[in-house]
Amino acid sequence: MLLSEQEEIELGKNADAQIVQQYGIYDDQGLNQFVSDLGQRMAKISHRPNLPYEFKILDTPVINAFAVPGGFVYVTRGILAYLNSEAEFAGVMGHEIGHVTARHSAKQYSKAQLAQLGLGVGSILSEDFAQYAGLAQTGLALLFLKFSRDAERQSDRLGVEYSTKVGYDARKMASFFETLDRMSPGDEGGLPGWFSTHPAPEERVENIGTLAQEWQAKVQTRNLEVNRDVYLRRISGLVYGNDPRQGYVEGNVFYHPQLRFQFPVPGGWKVNNTPSQVQIGTEEGSAAILFTLASGKTPAQTSQKFLSESKATVVNSQNIDVHGFSTRRVISDLNTQQGVLRVLSYFIHYGQNTYVFHGYTGQANFGSYQSTFQGTMNGFNKLNDPQKINVSPKRVQIKKVNRRTTVQDALTSFGVPDDKLEQTALLNGMKLTDSVERNGLLKIISD
């Protein structure tokens, strides 16, 4: 049954709170204002202009843009790095507004579907662990709804219409799909991106070109904007890739410079770090460790809240000391549809906060993983090493070309290493053999 508009807006508000908590908002007031202003301009000329639209940049390197019901639209800093003009950005934004105005998410969403949603592409956790990771909530599950190809084509049509109506050259929307087509899925990381949910780029490029010509004839606007240089200057200094200040892994140790802690990571396990939690899992998803900041003030309060909310059965519980930090250690069993999970939890009081580790696996496998869980949890300690604390992220840097030359020669002159040339050309939406004019701008990544 289709949601009413008010139900759609409420669903979007709830989803928005969860999405922002999970991924965080990128800290750049000027860039956020640009995204919001252009989004609102496009929303006003859309087919549903009265929705309470909000436009936000998520602080994640994942290359993605998406919308949830009710008018909540998101772009990641990852996708901003790979876009190369305001016209490309407007095309992507228009496409996502199109999903909202055509009510694609609202039509896909139902409680029955949501109950069956796992984390899908990009997850390091099995479905068993997802609900206890706090990831199988409504908001985050909405990110994994896949639209039909017809729905995607409809959003492409609307994206072309909306971007043309606000004065941009919608043909540039196709340029970004050509860039996507050259990328490998491994470039995305994190959560499902456009690779997993959109039709083949070659088909879209042709369709968008035709649609753009039709809409340009309809609106009879000359001098449609591209604004490549303006856009590139806007994203100068944009954080690129993972931000080590928010946590990073080096030598099988996870370091968090801002919160000043560290702990070991099992060798060969995958790590996904988000603003709200660190997820660590085996390759096959048979076991996982989740680390997060808890809401309780003390280890005892926090552990009791977890047991109460999860309805877990306590197997063993004791107070211990981890490197001088007061800790509650609990082993519990959780009943799931797939069987019983056994969980080792550490609730650690450090500074003004209580941090929580949960090590999950099937009850029968717990003996095989218990020592691995304990190795990570017992290794939690204060971070004091200045070299591990004083780290900086990579950033997008804009360079001006001083003479007409090839992209490869220009990038080489800027000091881009040979093994990074292809990726940097891709970042610019160009090929190494393409020409670049004198005074043209190019993006490089600075350490």
C-alpha positions as CSV (number, residue, x, y, z in Angstrom):
1,M,0.0,0.0,0.0
2,L,1.4,3.4,-1.0
3,L,2.4,5.7,1.8
4,S,0.5,9.0,2.2
5,E,2.6,12.1,1.7
6,Q,2.7,12.8,5.4
7,E,3.8,9.2,6.1
8,E,6.4,9.7,3.4
9,I,7.7,12.8,5.1
10,E,7.8,11.2,8.5
11,L,9.6,8.2,7.1
12,G,12.2,10.6,5.5
13,K,12.7,12.5,8.8
14,N,13.4,9.3,10.7
15,A,15.7,8.0,8.0
16,D,17.5,11.4,7.9
17,A,18.4,11.2,11.6
18,Q,19.8,7.7,11.2
19,I,21.7,8.5,8.1
20,V,23.3,11.6,9.6
21,Q,24.2,9.7,12.7
22,Q,25.8,6.9,10.7
23,Y,27.8,8.9,8.2
24,G,28.1,12.5,9.6
25,I,27.9,15.8,7.8
26,Y,30.9,17.1,5.9
27,D,32.3,20.1,7.7
28,D,32.5,22.8,5.0
29,Q,29.9,25.5,5.4
30,G,30.4,27.1,2.0
31,L,30.2,23.8,0.1
32,N,27.1,22.7,2.1
33,Q,25.5,26.1,1.2
34,F,26.2,25.6,-2.5
35,V,24.7,22.1,-2.4
36,S,21.6,23.3,-0.5
37,D,21.0,26.4,-2.6
38,L,21.2,24.6,-5.9
39,G,19.1,21.7,-4.6
40,Q,16.4,24.2,-3.4
41,R,16.4,25.9,-6.8
42,M,15.8,22.6,-8.6
43,A,13.2,21.5,-6.0
44,K,11.1,24.6,-6.7
45,I,10.7,23.8,-10.4
46,S,10.2,20.1,-9.7
47,H,6.8,18.3,-9.8
48,R,6.6,18.3,-6.0
49,P,7.8,21.8,-5.0
50,N,6.0,21.8,-1.6
51,L,7.9,19.0,0.1
52,P,10.3,20.0,3.0
53,Y,13.4,19.4,0.9
54,E,16.8,19.1,2.6
55,F,20.2,18.7,0.9
56,K,23.3,17.4,2.7
57,I,26.9,16.4,2.1
58,L,27.7,13.1,3.9
59,D,31.3,12.8,5.3
60,T,32.2,9.6,3.5
61,P,34.5,8.8,0.6
62,V,31.9,6.5,-0.9
63,I,31.0,7.7,-4.4
64,N,27.3,8.0,-4.2
65,A,24.2,10.3,-4.2
66,F,20.8,9.1,-3.1
67,A,17.4,10.3,-1.8
68,V,14.9,9.0,0.8
69,P,11.2,9.7,0.8
70,G,9.9,13.1,1.8
71,G,12.6,15.2,0.0
72,F,15.8,14.3,1.8
73,V,18.7,14.2,-0.7
74,Y,22.3,13.4,0.0
75,V,25.6,13.6,-1.9
76,T,28.8,12.2,-0.5
77,R,32.1,14.1,-0.5
78,G,33.3,11.1,-2.5
79,I,31.0,11.9,-5.4
80,L,31.8,15.6,-5.2
81,A,35.5,14.8,-5.8
82,Y,34.7,12.9,-9.0
83,L,32.3,15.5,-10.5
84,N,33.9,18.1,-12.8
85,S,31.4,20.9,-13.3
86,E,28.3,22.5,-11.8
87,A,26.4,21.1,-14.8
88,E,27.4,17.5,-13.9
89,F,26.5,18.1,-10.3
90,A,23.1,19.5,-11.3
91,G,22.4,16.4,-13.4
92,V,23.1,14.1,-10.5
93,M,21.1,16.3,-8.1
94,G,18.2,16.4,-10.6
95,H,18.2,12.7,-10.9
96,E,17.9,12.2,-7.2
97,I,15.2,14.8,-6.9
98,G,13.5,12.8,-9.6
99,H,13.4,9.8,-7.4
100,V,11.6,11.9,-4.8
101,T,9.1,13.5,-7.1
102,A,8.3,10.1,-8.8
103,R,8.0,8.6,-5.3
104,H,10.3,5.6,-6.2
105,S,11.4,5.0,-2.6
106,A,7.9,5.4,-1.2
107,K,6.7,2.8,-3.8
108,Q,9.4,0.4,-3.0
109,Y,9.1,0.7,0.8
110,S,6.9,-1.6,2.8
111,K,7.4,-3.4,6.1
112,A,7.5,-6.7,4.4
113,Q,10.3,-5.6,2.2
114,L,12.2,-3.9,5.0
115,A,12.1,-7.1,7.1
116,Q,13.9,-8.9,4.3
117,L,16.5,-6.3,3.7
118,G,20.1,-7.1,4.7
119,L,23.0,-4.8,4.3
120,G,23.6,-6.1,0.8
121,V,26.5,-4.8,-1.3
122,G,29.5,-3.4,0.5
123,S,28.7,-4.9,3.9
124,I,31.2,-6.7,6.0
125,L,28.5,-8.2,8.1
126,S,26.0,-11.0,7.6
127,E,22.3,-10.2,8.1
128,D,22.4,-11.8,11.6
129,F,24.8,-9.1,12.8
130,A,23.2,-6.2,10.9
131,Q,20.2,-5.7,13.2
132,Y,22.5,-5.6,16.3
133,A,24.9,-3.3,14.5
134,G,22.2,-0.8,14.3
135,L,22.3,-0.9,10.5
136,A,19.1,-2.7,9.7
137,Q,17.1,0.4,10.8
138,T,14.6,2.0,8.5
139,G,16.8,4.8,7.4
140,L,19.9,2.8,6.5
141,A,17.9,0.0,4.9
142,L,16.3,2.6,2.6
143,L,19.8,3.1,1.1
144,F,19.7,-0.5,-0.2
145,L,16.4,-0.3,-2.0
146,K,17.1,-0.9,-5.7
147,F,15.0,0.7,-8.3
148,S,13.9,-0.8,-11.5
149,R,15.6,0.2,-14.7
150,D,12.4,2.0,-15.8
151,A,12.5,4.0,-12.5
152,E,16.1,4.9,-13.2
153,R,15.3,6.0,-16.7
154,Q,12.4,8.1,-15.4
155,S,14.8,9.8,-12.9
156,D,17.3,10.4,-15.8
157,R,14.5,12.2,-17.7
158,L,13.5,14.3,-14.7
159,G,17.2,15.1,-14.0
160,V,17.7,16.4,-17.5
161,E,14.4,18.4,-17.3
162,Y,15.2,20.0,-13.9
163,S,18.9,20.8,-14.6
164,T,18.0,22.4,-18.0
165,K,15.2,24.4,-16.4
166,V,17.6,26.0,-13.9
167,G,20.0,26.9,-16.7
168,Y,22.6,24.0,-16.9
169,D,23.8,22.0,-19.9
170,A,22.2,18.6,-19.1
171,R,24.5,16.9,-21.7
172,K,27.2,17.1,-19.0
173,M,25.2,14.7,-16.9
174,A,26.3,12.0,-19.4
175,S,29.9,12.9,-18.9
176,F,29.8,11.7,-15.3
177,F,28.2,8.4,-16.3
178,E,31.1,7.9,-18.7
179,T,33.5,8.5,-15.7
180,L,31.5,5.9,-13.7
181,D,31.8,3.4,-16.5
182,R,35.6,3.6,-16.3
183,M,35.7,3.0,-12.6
184,S,35.9,-0.4,-10.9
185,P,33.3,-1.2,-8.2
186,G,36.2,-1.4,-5.7
187,D,36.6,2.4,-6.0
188,E,33.3,2.9,-4.1
189,G,33.7,1.1,-0.8
190,G,31.3,1.4,2.1
191,L,27.7,1.4,1.0
192,P,26.0,0.6,-2.3
193,G,26.8,3.1,-4.9
194,W,25.6,3.9,-8.4
195,F,27.3,0.8,-9.9
196,S,24.9,-1.5,-8.1
197,T,21.6,0.3,-8.8
198,H,21.8,2.0,-12.2
199,P,21.5,0.9,-15.9
200,A,24.5,0.5,-18.1
201,P,26.2,3.9,-18.6
202,E,26.6,3.5,-22.4
203,E,22.8,3.3,-22.7
204,R,22.3,6.3,-20.4
205,V,24.8,8.5,-22.2
206,E,22.9,8.1,-25.5
207,N,19.5,8.7,-23.9
208,I,20.6,11.7,-21.9
209,G,22.1,13.3,-25.0
210,T,18.8,13.0,-26.8
211,L,16.8,14.2,-23.8
212,A,19.0,17.2,-23.3
213,Q,18.6,18.3,-26.9
214,E,14.8,18.0,-26.6
215,W,14.7,20.0,-23.4
216,Q,17.0,22.7,-24.7
217,A,14.6,23.1,-27.6
218,K,11.6,23.3,-25.2
219,V,13.1,26.0,-22.9
220,Q,14.8,27.9,-25.7
221,T,17.6,29.0,-23.4
222,R,20.9,30.0,-24.9
223,N,24.2,29.9,-23.2
224,L,23.4,27.0,-20.8
225,E,26.0,26.9,-18.0
226,V,28.7,24.3,-17.5
227,N,30.9,26.1,-14.9
228,R,33.8,23.7,-14.8
229,D,36.3,26.1,-13.3
230,V,33.8,27.5,-10.8
231,Y,33.0,24.1,-9.6
232,L,36.6,23.0,-9.3
233,R,37.5,26.0,-7.2
234,R,34.5,25.2,-5.0
235,I,35.9,21.8,-4.1
236,S,39.5,22.9,-3.7
237,G,40.7,21.5,-0.4
238,L,38.0,18.8,-0.3
239,V,39.0,15.8,1.9
240,Y,39.7,12.8,-0.4
241,G,39.5,9.2,0.6
242,N,39.3,8.1,4.3
243,D,39.9,10.8,6.8
244,P,42.5,9.4,9.3
245,R,41.6,12.0,11.9
246,Q,38.4,10.0,12.3
247,G,40.2,6.7,12.7
248,Y,42.5,4.6,10.6
249,V,44.2,1.1,10.5
250,E,47.9,0.8,10.3
251,G,49.9,-2.4,11.0
252,N,46.8,-4.3,12.2
253,V,46.1,-1.6,14.8
254,F,43.1,0.8,14.7
255,Y,44.0,4.4,15.8
256,H,41.6,7.2,16.6
257,P,43.6,10.5,16.8
258,Q,40.7,12.7,17.9
259,L,39.4,10.5,20.7
260,R,42.9,9.3,21.6
261,F,42.5,5.5,21.8
262,Q,43.8,2.5,19.9
263,F,43.1,-1.3,19.7
264,P,44.5,-4.2,17.7
265,V,42.6,-5.6,14.7
266,P,42.6,-9.3,13.8
267,G,44.8,-10.0,10.8
268,G,42.9,-10.6,7.6
269,W,39.6,-9.2,8.9
270,K,37.9,-6.4,7.0
271,V,37.4,-3.0,8.7
272,N,34.7,-0.5,7.9
273,N,35.0,2.8,9.9
274,T,32.0,5.2,10.1
275,P,31.5,8.2,12.4
276,S,29.2,6.1,14.6
277,Q,31.0,2.8,14.8
278,V,33.8,0.6,13.7
279,Q,32.8,-2.7,12.1
280,I,35.4,-5.5,11.8
281,G,34.5,-8.8,10.2
282,T,35.8,-12.0,8.8
283,E,35.9,-12.3,5.0
284,E,33.0,-14.8,4.9
285,G,30.9,-13.0,7.5
286,S,31.0,-15.7,10.1
287,A,32.1,-13.4,12.9
288,A,32.2,-9.7,13.6
289,I,33.4,-7.2,16.2
290,L,31.5,-3.9,16.5
291,F,32.9,-1.0,18.4
292,T,30.9,2.1,19.3
293,L,30.4,4.9,21.8
294,A,27.6,4.1,24.2
295,S,24.9,6.3,25.7
296,G,25.2,5.0,29.3
297,K,27.4,6.9,31.8
298,T,28.9,3.8,33.4
299,P,29.8,0.3,32.2
300,A,27.2,-1.2,34.4
301,Q,24.4,1.1,33.1
302,T,25.5,0.5,29.5
303,S,25.6,-3.2,29.8
304,Q,22.2,-3.4,31.4
305,K,20.7,-1.2,28.7
306,F,22.2,-3.5,26.0
307,L,20.9,-6.7,27.7
308,S,17.5,-5.1,28.2
309,E,17.1,-3.8,24.7
310,S,18.5,-6.9,22.9
311,K,16.7,-9.3,25.2
312,A,19.9,-11.2,25.5
313,T,20.4,-14.1,28.0
314,V,23.4,-13.6,30.2
315,V,25.8,-16.5,30.2
316,N,28.6,-14.8,32.3
317,S,29.2,-11.3,33.6
318,Q,32.1,-9.8,35.6
319,N,33.9,-6.5,36.3
320,I,37.5,-6.4,34.9
321,D,40.3,-4.0,34.3
322,V,41.6,-3.1,30.8
323,H,44.8,-1.1,31.0
324,G,43.5,0.7,34.0
325,F,40.0,1.4,32.6
326,S,37.0,0.1,34.5
327,T,35.2,-2.5,32.3
328,R,32.2,-4.7,32.4
329,R,32.7,-8.0,30.6
330,V,29.6,-9.9,29.5
331,I,28.9,-13.1,27.5
332,S,25.3,-13.4,26.3
333,D,23.2,-15.3,23.9
334,L,20.9,-13.6,21.3
335,N,18.0,-15.4,19.6
336,T,17.7,-14.7,15.9
337,Q,15.7,-16.2,13.0
338,Q,18.8,-17.9,11.8
339,G,19.8,-19.4,15.2
340,V,21.5,-18.3,18.5
341,L,24.3,-15.8,18.4
342,R,26.8,-15.8,21.3
343,V,28.2,-12.3,22.0
344,L,31.3,-11.2,24.0
345,S,30.8,-7.6,25.1
346,Y,33.3,-5.2,26.8
347,F,31.9,-2.0,28.2
348,I,34.9,0.2,28.9
349,H,34.9,3.6,30.7
350,Y,37.6,5.8,29.2
351,G,37.7,9.6,29.8
352,Q,34.2,10.9,30.0
353,N,32.8,8.2,27.8
354,T,31.8,4.5,27.8
355,Y,32.9,2.5,24.8
356,V,31.5,-0.8,23.8
357,F,32.9,-3.8,21.9
358,H,30.6,-6.6,20.8
359,G,32.1,-9.8,19.3
360,Y,29.4,-11.8,17.5
361,T,29.4,-15.3,16.1
362,G,27.2,-18.4,16.0
363,Q,26.9,-20.1,19.4
364,A,28.6,-23.2,18.0
365,N,31.6,-21.2,16.7
366,F,32.1,-19.1,19.8
367,G,35.0,-21.2,21.1
368,S,36.9,-20.7,17.9
369,Y,36.6,-16.9,18.0
370,Q,36.6,-16.0,21.7
371,S,40.4,-15.6,22.0
372,T,40.4,-13.4,18.8
373,F,37.6,-11.2,20.3
374,Q,39.5,-10.9,23.6
375,G,42.7,-10.0,21.9
376,T,41.1,-7.0,20.3
377,M,39.1,-5.9,23.4
378,N,41.9,-6.4,25.9
379,G,44.2,-4.4,23.6
380,F,42.1,-1.2,24.0
381,N,44.4,1.5,25.3
382,K,45.1,5.2,25.4
383,L,46.8,6.7,22.3
384,N,49.8,8.8,23.2
385,D,52.1,8.5,20.1
386,P,52.4,11.9,18.5
387,Q,53.1,10.3,15.1
388,K,49.8,8.4,15.2
389,I,47.9,11.5,16.5
390,N,49.2,14.2,14.2
391,V,47.8,12.9,10.9
392,S,46.1,14.7,8.0
393,P,43.8,13.6,5.2
394,K,44.5,13.7,1.5
395,R,42.8,16.6,-0.2
396,V,41.7,17.7,-3.7
397,Q,44.1,20.4,-5.0
398,I,43.4,22.5,-8.1
399,K,46.3,23.2,-10.4
400,K,46.5,25.6,-13.4
401,V,48.2,24.3,-16.6
402,N,50.7,26.8,-18.0
403,R,50.7,25.6,-21.6
404,R,48.6,23.5,-24.0
405,T,49.6,19.9,-23.5
406,T,48.3,16.4,-22.8
407,V,46.7,15.5,-19.5
408,Q,49.5,13.0,-18.9
409,D,52.2,15.7,-19.4
410,A,50.4,18.2,-17.2
411,L,49.9,15.7,-14.3
412,T,53.5,14.6,-14.5
413,S,54.6,18.2,-14.3
414,F,52.5,18.6,-11.2
415,G,54.4,15.7,-9.6
416,V,51.7,13.0,-9.9
417,P,53.5,9.6,-9.6
418,D,53.3,7.3,-12.6
419,D,51.2,4.7,-10.8
420,K,48.6,7.4,-10.0
421,L,48.3,9.0,-13.4
422,E,45.4,6.9,-14.7
423,Q,43.4,7.4,-11.5
424,T,44.0,11.1,-11.4
425,A,42.9,11.5,-15.1
426,L,39.8,9.6,-14.1
427,L,39.3,12.0,-11.2
428,N,39.2,14.8,-13.8
429,G,36.8,12.9,-16.1
430,M,39.5,12.8,-18.8
431,K,42.0,10.4,-20.4
432,L,45.7,10.7,-20.3
433,T,45.9,11.3,-24.0
434,D,43.3,14.2,-23.9
435,S,44.5,17.7,-24.5
436,V,44.2,20.4,-21.9
437,E,44.4,24.1,-22.8
438,R,46.7,26.7,-21.3
439,N,45.3,28.1,-18.0
440,G,43.0,25.0,-17.8
441,L,42.4,23.6,-14.4
442,L,43.1,20.1,-13.2
443,K,42.6,18.2,-9.9
444,I,45.3,16.4,-8.2
445,I,45.4,14.7,-4.8
446,S,47.8,16.2,-2.2
447,D,49.1,14.4,0.9
